[in-house]
């Protein structure tokens, strides 16, 4: 799924960097702040809500829009995503066009442009 989401990101003009676990995602964000993070809730080491909270907790990364893309549906999870600072919460299976439009909307709203 990671590569598929990356392919859609690249279609939007983004540079795609994969992270296969939570610590890898946090390390990648700290190494070079991205324009956008697409994040699953269910990761093997740190859950996506905690990663989002950590991204939003520092001045250096607070501005980065986070899109939660996960199989965990339900209003409780959606509310938790909102509380941790996610810009959008989408569930799998997802519509590629909707994902790409959401990525583009949040990056342009944030003033980052595409990178």
C-alpha positions as CSV (number, residue, x, y, z in Angstrom):
1,X,0.0,0.0,0.0
2,X,2.9,2.3,0.8
3,X,4.2,2.2,-2.8
4,X,0.7,2.7,-4.2
5,X,0.2,5.9,-2.1
6,X,3.7,7.0,-3.1
7,X,2.8,6.6,-6.8
8,X,-0.3,8.8,-6.4
9,X,1.8,11.4,-4.5
10,X,4.3,11.4,-7.4
11,X,1.4,11.9,-9.9
12,X,0.6,15.1,-7.9
13,X,4.2,16.3,-8.3
14,X,5.5,15.3,-4.9
15,X,8.8,13.7,-4.1
16,X,7.9,10.4,-2.3
17,X,9.8,9.1,0.6
18,X,8.7,5.8,2.2
19,X,8.7,4.9,5.9
20,X,7.7,1.4,6.9
21,X,7.3,2.1,10.6
22,X,6.6,5.0,13.0
23,X,10.2,5.6,14.0
24,X,11.2,5.7,10.4
25,X,8.5,8.3,9.7
26,X,9.6,10.5,12.6
27,X,13.2,10.2,11.5
28,X,12.4,11.2,7.9
29,X,10.3,14.2,9.0
30,X,13.1,15.4,11.3
31,X,15.8,14.9,8.6
32,X,14.0,16.9,5.9
33,X,10.6,18.4,6.6
34,X,8.2,17.3,3.9
35,X,5.3,19.3,2.4
36,X,2.9,16.7,3.5
37,X,2.7,13.4,5.5
38,X,0.3,10.6,4.6
39,X,0.2,8.3,7.6
40,X,-1.5,5.1,8.5
41,X,-2.8,4.6,12.1
42,X,-1.7,1.0,12.3
43,X,2.1,0.7,12.3
44,X,4.3,-2.0,13.9
45,X,6.0,0.2,16.5
46,X,4.3,3.6,17.1
47,X,0.7,4.2,16.2
48,X,-0.1,6.9,13.7
49,X,-2.0,9.1,16.2
50,X,1.2,9.3,18.3
51,X,3.3,10.1,15.3
52,X,0.9,12.9,14.3
53,X,1.0,14.3,17.8
54,X,4.8,14.3,17.8
55,X,4.9,16.0,14.3
56,X,2.4,18.7,15.6
57,X,4.2,19.2,18.9
58,X,7.4,21.0,17.6
59,X,7.8,24.4,15.9
60,X,9.9,22.9,13.1
61,X,7.2,20.4,12.0
62,X,3.9,21.8,13.3
63,X,3.1,23.4,9.9
64,X,3.2,20.0,8.0
65,X,-0.3,18.8,7.0
66,X,-0.9,15.1,8.1
67,X,-3.4,13.0,6.2
68,X,-4.4,9.9,8.1
69,X,-5.1,7.1,5.6
70,X,-6.1,3.9,7.4
71,X,-8.4,0.9,7.5
72,X,-9.5,2.0,11.0
73,X,-12.9,3.6,10.4
74,X,-15.4,4.9,12.8
75,X,-16.2,8.3,14.3
76,X,-14.0,7.6,17.4
77,X,-10.9,7.2,15.3
78,X,-11.8,10.2,13.1
79,X,-12.2,12.3,16.2
80,X,-8.9,11.1,17.6
81,X,-7.2,12.0,14.3
82,X,-8.6,15.5,14.5
83,X,-7.5,15.9,18.1
84,X,-3.9,14.9,17.3
85,X,-3.8,17.5,14.5
86,X,-4.5,15.6,11.3
87,X,-5.6,17.8,8.5
88,X,-7.7,15.0,7.0
89,X,-8.8,11.4,7.8
90,X,-9.5,9.0,5.0
91,X,-10.3,5.3,5.2
92,X,-9.2,2.4,3.0
93,X,-10.2,1.4,0.5
94,X,-9.8,4.9,-0.9
95,X,-10.5,6.6,-4.2
96,X,-7.2,7.7,-5.8
97,X,-8.7,10.9,-7.2
98,X,-10.0,11.9,-3.7
99,X,-6.6,11.1,-2.1
100,X,-4.7,13.2,-4.7
101,X,-7.2,16.1,-4.4
102,X,-6.8,16.0,-0.6
103,X,-3.0,16.0,-0.8
104,X,-3.0,18.9,-3.3
105,X,-5.6,20.9,-1.3
106,X,-3.7,20.6,2.0
107,X,-0.3,21.5,0.6
108,X,-1.6,24.5,-1.3
109,X,-3.6,25.6,1.8
110,X,-0.5,25.4,3.8
111,X,1.4,27.5,1.3
112,X,4.2,24.9,0.8
113,X,3.7,24.3,-2.9
114,X,4.6,20.9,-4.3
115,X,8.0,19.3,-3.6
